[in-house]
């Protein structure tokens, strides 16, 4: 059974810092990996999706990398801002089939201090 | 339009009530999902509909009954719920193909008294 772990569970940084969030998964036979942002009591916003054949994806100040062989992904946030404060979840999708479910990590709660 | 909408935003119900949650998307997606999320926990998959047919039921109690009337709509009928069913219920949809990003709605905050 695929297990997804995110470390740290919580992170607090001063505004302007560059930071890295980590995600690890036990089964490297993934279809893709997705990073989400969730604000308190709200739904999930997809940030980046990396296919299993890709090594990284970038969107603005965000860069996500994927190392399938080691079962790891990182989300790099450059020049953090207080508006980046949220919980960040990674989720891996198993090989495609009739079901396209995601296995989520428990998330990293990020606080960016002004 | 890359939006998934959910109604209502908040719902309070007693254990004997019957209520329904509604989810709608107009992106032409052919897969739709229901998730349950407790505080400070990741979402847990409940149901998956693929081409309007139920393809996954993650051993969800029968007091939760999903329905997919058409390709744009997904309902979750609730009956005789327990207080421990109080949670954020999230709906999502995806295209069913390469680059299969899931788009989530804002959720319905359910409280069972």
Interface residues (C-beta under 8 A of the other chain):
Chain A: X31 X32 X34 X36 X41 X42 X43 X44 X45 X46 X49 X51 X89 X91 X93 X96 X98 X99 X100 X101 X102 X104 X105 X106 X107
Chain B: X4 X6 X31 X33 X40 X41 X42 X43 X45 X48 X50 X55 X56 X88 X90 X92 X94 X96 X98 X99 X100 X101 X102 X103 X104 X105 X106 X107 X109
